[in-house]
Amino acid sequence: MTSLEIANTILDQIRAADRAALMAWGANKFVALSEEKVGENFSLGGIKFNVRGLKYTGTVVVRLMANDTYRVEIGRPYKGQFKTKMVVPEAFCDNLMDVIDHAVER
């Protein structure tokens, strides 16, 4: 799969769990991520987008990892670097929307 296909699949999985979630989070500025090494693991690609939720405004990064789970990072860019507020190292597709919603809305 290409980086764009992985990014679209992640968005489709979020929409399947809750059709209005992306709109409720005020999600915008979507960027497909390419393959890269994350810590000691390998990311096959992913998506990065900005949110403006009730509880949190910042950036969400969702990466598909080699073990077929998602790594979710919530944070903000600060002086050219990404400052992480929260990391969920292993989220499955069926609870991906809940993980993001918990950080952004609840």
Salt bridges, closest charged atoms under 4 A:
ASP12 OD1 - ARG15 NH1 3.29
GLU36 OE2 - ARG63 NH1 3.07
GLU73 OE2 - ARG63 NE 3.59
GLU73 OE2 - ARG71 NE 2.84
ASP98 OD1 - ARG106 NH2 3.93
ASP101 OD2 - ARG106 NH2 3.11
